[in-house]
Amino acid sequence: MSKPDEIKVSRYLANSSESIRRLLRQRWLIVVIALVLTGLGAALTGVLFKTGVQALDDWRLSLLKTIPAWIVLPIMGATGGFISGSLISRIAPAAGGSGVTHIMAYLRHRAVPMSLKVGLTKLVAGIVAIGSGFPLGPEGPSVQMGGSVAWQMARWLKAPVAFRRVIVAAGGGAGIAAIFSAPIGGFIYSIEELLNSARPVVLLLVVVTTFWADTWADVLQAIGFDRSAGGFDVNLGFQVQREYSPLVNFYPIDLGYLILLGIIIGVLAELYCRYVLTMQLHGKKWFKNQFVLRMMISGFLLGGMYSLLPETFHHVGGLQHVIAEGNANISLALGTFIVLFLSTGFAAASGAPGGLFYPMLTLGGAIGLAFGHWLETLTGHVPDSYVFAGMGAFVAACARTPITAMFLAFALTKNLLILKPILVACITSFLVARIFNESSIYERQIDIELDEEDQMRAKLNQKRDDSLEKNFNQGSSSSVPPPPNYLT
């Protein structure tokens, strides 16, 4: 960056911080209310998303008990693809794709639609798509929904542009916090990936929003959505929520092995990024503007593929538990990696509303588990933290956010000792991946997804214009009498 550009950026940041401070001084109560409501909105949509997906998953699994998988999975995939694709193409084209890219594009001053309509469409379409079998995660939609709620709050507040950007980033981080029960991870993600900023006033606003979102999510789950899932008990108060409780031992010899694991995952993660991006480009090329048809065919093929696999793969969401709990041998771990590697790229190519963080965690955990088994066979050393180190390392290499990845993996166990091995693997995989490309998968996805969104919006506008013109012509023809026939 040249020196004049650096001066412009520094002036812009200084003016932004000053405008935010002025807003805090003059309307601090409204700002606080906006932050609290943003956290509540992100938590509510995140909890609704997880609850809706779980309900559809349970229904699909109950059908599999009485009807063969080769009938249930393809039909549900195609039906879910049709419903989800129709909602997106007819109501809010910006609700397609991962969702993370849209928030990133908005924060980089790109023309991206931001409204509650987009967030609500993402909520319903995402539940239908993921619940019907698309192997994607809820965190991408949750980021976009949180950002949409935050944008609406800022609009009602009539806040300056600088504050809108901060609160949208905070809303995105709040979505991460609500889904993963990781307020620190959501906070770091907002700063590390979305804002690229570390000014004190910005940090304050973001940390308040993300921690409020995590708190609201715990309370909402405890009072009715899922009493067994939250970190809040009506009688005991807030509790430490651990999804997994591994026994962690960390030895000096593990440093070398974790660096080797980070190198392996850094290479595999970059291959994954390139595969997903290639599939998205081909999907766009093959189907052009036929978004609904693409999602239908993708859902049918994904369902057909999973129906041919063992029963363990029929519940994609359960694969992470199998891996994280260490209940898989080398062949199942590698099989999980291969299946998710291929199928999530296919799902992303369809434009389905779903995120990649959850698949990334499972992919990295599968490699970490296989690596640990292999190491135990060769050396006799029994590692117990490589699964979670692999999870964080894969996210760090794909998203280029090592600190966020470390805290997301940590949030699954809440064990402070596990931070050390996760950090070693995350930093190593991040540095290795940057050798191939400095940009994250989301930065490289932005142009692909926004271009497709523009095409869908243009097609939708054209249909509306044609309909208005048709109605206008019909109205004109009915109100104006036909000309007299002077020949008769």
N, C-alpha and C positions, 0 to 999 in steps of 0.2 A: 504494500500500500504506500502511495506517495505521501509526502509530508502534508500537502494541502488537504488530501483526503482524510488524513489522521486528525487534522485540525477541525474539519467539518464534523467528523464523528464525535470528537470530544465535546464540541460545542453542542451538538444535538443531545448527547447524553446529559450534559450539564443542564440544558434547558428542560429536558424531560424530568429530571430529578426535581428541579425547582418547581415545575408545574404541579407535580405530585405533592410536594411539601405544601404548596399553597392550598391545594385542594384539601389536604389533611387538616390544615389550620382552620380553614373557613367552614368545612362541612364534615368534620371528623365523625360525627355520630352517624350520618348517612353512609359514610365510607365503611364504618364498622358493620352496620347493618347489611350493606351490600356484600361484604366479605363473608359474614356469617351465612347469609342466604345463598351465596355462591357455593360455599362448602356444603350446605344442606342439599342444594340442587344436585351437585355432583354426586354426593353420597346416595341420594334417593334414586337417581337414574342408574348409578352403578349397582346398587342393591337390587333394583327392579330387573336390571339386565341379567345379573347372575341368577336371580330367582326364576325368571322366565326361561332362560336357557336350561336350567336344571329341570324344570317342569316338563319341557319338551323332550329332554334327554330321557327322563324317567318313562314318559309315555312311549317313546321309541323302543326302549329296552323291554317294556312290558309287552309290546307287540311282538318282539322277537321270541318271546317264550311260546307263542302259539302259531306264528306265521314264519315261514322260512326267511332267512336273511336276504336271499337273492331276490325276494319280492319286496320286502319292507324297505331296505336301505336305498335301492335305486329310485323307488317311487317317492319316498319321503324326500330324497335329495332333489329330484326334479321338481316336485311340488313346492318345496321350500324355496328353491331357486326361482321359480316362476313368481311366487307371491312376493318375495323380497325384491327381486328385480323390477317387478311392476310398481311397487311402492316407490322405489328410488327413481325410476325413469319418469313417473307421472307426477310425483309430488316434489322431490328435492334431489336433483342429480348430485348435489354436493355431499349426499349421505353415503355414496358408494366408496369403496376402497377402505383403507386401514383407518382413516380418521386422523392419525398423527400427522400425516403429510399436510392436511388442510390447515391444522392449527399452525404448523411450522410455516406454511406459505403465507398465512395471514400475518404472522409476526415478522415476516420478511417483506411486508408491504406489498404482497400480491393481492390481486382482486379475487377474493374468495367470499362466497355468500356465508354470512354468519347470522343465524336466527334460531329461535326456539323451534321453528318448523323443521329445520335441518336436524336439530338434536333429537326431536321426537321421532322423526322418520328413521333416523339412525337407530334409535332404541328399538322400535318395532321390527324394522327390517333385519337388524343384527340378531335379535332374538330368534326370528324365524330361520335365518340362514344357518347360524351356528347350531341351533337346536335341531335342525333337520339333517345335520351331518357334515357341514363344511368344517374342516379341521383348523379353525382359526380361534383366536382368543378374544375375550371381552374387553381387554385393556385399551385397544385402539379406539373402538366406539366410545368407551368411557371417557377417554381424553377429549374426543370431539364433543361429546355431550356436555362435559364439564366446561369446556371452552365456550360452547354456545350459550349455556346458562350465564356464564360470567359476562359474555358480550352483551346479553340482554340486560343484565343488571347495570352495566356501565352505561348503556343507552338510556335506561330510565333515570339514571343518576345525572345524565348529561355531562359526563366526565370528559376531560380533555383526552386527546388521542394517546398521549403517553400513558395515562392511567388505564385506558382501555387495553393497551397491549400488555401491561403488567397483569391486570386482572384476568385476561384471557389465558395468559400463560399459567397463572395461579390456578385457574379453573381446570386447565389440562393436567397440571400436577395433582390437583385434588381428585381427578378421576383415577389416576394411578394409585393414590393413597387409599381410595375407597375400595378398589378392586383387590389390591394386594395386602391391605391392612398394613401399609408401609408409608407412614407420613413423612419420614426422613427421605425415603426413596422418591416420593412424589415431589418433595421440596427440592432435592438435588436435581431431579429430572427437569423441573421448570427452569432452574438456573443454568444447568449444564447443557441441555439440548435446545430448549425453547427460546430462552432469553439471551443466553451468552452474556449475562450481566451479573455483577456482584456488588452493586451499590447498596448501602445500608437500608435506605428507605424501600428499595425493591425487595430486598431480603425479608424485611419485616412484613410486608403485605403478603408475600408468597407463603411464608412460614405460617402465618395466621390462617390463611385459607386452607392449606393442605392439612394442617392438624385439626381444623374444624371438620373437614370432610371425613377424616378417619374417625373422629369422635361421633359424628352424626351416623356414620355407617354402622359402628358398633351398637349404638342405641337403637337404630331402626331394625337391625337384625334381631336384637334382643326382645323388642316389644311386639314382634309379630311376624317378620319375614322368615327368619331362620334362627330359632332360639339357641341352637347348638353351634352356630357358626361364628357369632360375634365375640368381641372381647369385653362385653359388658354383661353383668348379671344383675338383675333387678334387686336381689337381696345382698349380694356381695360387692357390688360396684364394678369398676373397671378392673379387668384381669389381663395378664400377659397372655396373648393369643399365640400359641405355637402350633403350626400346622404339622410339623414334624419335630421329633425329639431325638436326634442321633447322638450317640456317645462319641464325643470329639476328642481325639488325641492328635497332637501336632508335634512332630519330631524334626530336628534339623535336616535329616535326610529327605524329608518331604519337600523341602524347598526345591531341590533339583528336579524331583519328579513333577512337581506342580508347574515349574517352568516348561518342562517338556510337554505336559498336558496343554499348557497355554499356547505353545507353538503349534501343536496339532490342531487345536480348536480354532486358532487364528486363521489357519489355511482353509479348514473346512468351512468356517463361517463366511469367508470371502467367496468361496465357491457357491455357497448357498445364496448369498446376495446376488451374485451374477446370474444364477439359475432363476431366481424369482423374477428379477428384472427382465430377463430374456423371455420368460413365459408371459409376463404382462405385455411385452411388446408384440409377441406372436398372437396373443389373445385379441389384442386390439386390431392387429392386421387381418386376422382370419375372419372376425365377426363384424368389424367396422362398427356401425351404429346399432347392431342387433344385440343390445345389452341383455334384454330379458331372455332371448334365445340362448345366449352364451351362458347365463347363469343356470338355465334349465338343463342344458346339455352337461355342463360341469357338475351340477348336483347329481345327475343320473350316473355319470361315469364314476364320480367319487364313491357314490353309494355302491355301484357295482364292484368297484375295486375292493372296498372294505368288506363286502359280503363274501368275497373269496378268501379272506384272511381268517385266522383263528378267532375265536370268540373274544379274546382279550382285546382285540383291535376294534370291536364293535362299539365300544364306548371310548372315544378318543380322549375325552376329559379325564378318564381314569388312568390313562397311560402314565401321566406325570406321577400319580401316587405309586404305581408299580415301580417306577424308576427311583423315585425319591426314597422309598422305603427299602430299597435294595432287594426287592423280590423278583429279580430278573437275572438270568445267567447271561453269559456273553452273547449267545446267539439271539436271545430275545432283545437284549439291549441294542445290538447292532441292527436287528430287524426293525425295531422301533425307530431307530435313526433313519434307516433307508425309507421306510414307509412315510414317515412325517416329512422327510426331506422332499420327496417327490410330490406328495399329496398337498402339502401346504403351498408349494409353488403353483400347483394347478389351481388351488382355491383362490390364491391371490390373483392369478391370471383372469379369473372369472369376474373380478371387480367386486366380489362379495364384501359386505360390510363386516369386517372382522380384523383383529389385530394379529401381530406376529410375535409379540413378547412371550405369550404362553407357549406356542410351539418352539420358540427359541430356547426357553428354559428346559423343555423336555428334551430337545435335541442335544443341548449341552450336557444335561444330566445323563443321557444315554451314553454319550462318549466317555464321560467321567466314570460311570459305572463299569463300562467295558474295559477302560484303561486300568481301573483298580483291580478288576478280576485278573487281567493279564499280568499286572505287576505282582500280584500275590502268587500266581502260578510260577513266575520266573524267579522271584527273589525271596518269597516267603514273607515279605513285608505286607501287613494288612492295613491298608488305608481306610479311613472312615469319613473323610471330608471331601473326597474327590467328586462325588455326585453334585454337591452344591457348588463346589469350585467350578465344575464344568458348566453348570447352569449360568452362573454369573459371567464366566469367560465367553460363552457364546453370545449372550446379549451385549457384552462390552464390545466384542469384535464386530457385530452387525450394526449396532446403534452408535458405535464410537463414543459411548458414555460409560467409562469404566467405574466411576464412583456410583452412579445410579445403579448399574448392574450389580455392584457389590452389595448395596443396601437392599435391593430387591431379593437377591438370593438369601441374604441375612434374615430378611423378614419372615422367611418360611420357617426358621428355627428359633430366632431371637436368642441365639447363643453367641455371646461376645467372642469366645475363643475361635469360632469358625470364621470370623472376619479376616484373620490373618491368611489362611490358605486361599480364601476367595479373592482377597486383594492381589496376592501373588499371581494367580491364574488370570485375573481380569486385566491387570496391567500388561502382562506378557502377551495375551491374545490381542489386546488393543494395539500394542506397538507392532505386532506382526501384521495385523490386518491393514494398518496404515501404510505399510510398505507397498501394498498393492494399490490402494486407493485411499485418499484422505477423507472422502465423503462417506457418510453413513448411508445405509440402504434407504432411509427415508428421504434424505436429500436428493438421492438419485431417482426416487420415485415421484417426486413432486411434479416434474414436467409431464411425465406419462399420465398420471392420474388427473391433473388439472386440464390437460388437453382433451382427454376423454370426457371429462365433466362438461367442458365448453361445448363439445359436439352434442352431448345429450341435451344440454340446455337450449342450444340453437334448434334442435329438432323439436323439442317441446314448445318453444316459442312459435315455430313455424306452424305447428298443428293448431295452436291457439289463434294465430293470425288467420289461418285458413277457415277455422270455425267461425270467427267473428265476421270475416268477409262473406261467408256463406249465409250467415244469419242476416247480415245487412242487406244482401242482395234479395233474400227472400222477403224481408220486411219491405224493401223498396217496391218489389214487384207486386206485393199484395195491397199496398196503399195507393199505388198509382193505377188508374183505370187504363185498360188497353186502348190503343188509338182506334178511332172509328174506321170502319172499312167502307171507303167511299165508292168502291166498285160494285157494292151490292145495292 
